[in-house]
């Protein structure tokens, strides 16, 4: 039996953006098949998983301004 890598091993996850308590992460998986997923974390909401980066970024932007300066 071969040891499977932990899903959070370095290099598999990349933070793409973060602002005011929310974050957008990219996860590259190769097992059992290659797939790229985008996770939108914005507590207290449940995290959302996307397979399209443009849609994930659009949802991230829709949650609010990136910085306090942009909110003014």
Buried (B, 14 or more C-beta within 10 A) or exposed (E): EEEEEEEEEEEBBEEBBEBEEBBBBBBEEEEEEEEEBBBBBBEEEEEBEBEEBEEBBEBBEEBEEBEEEEEE
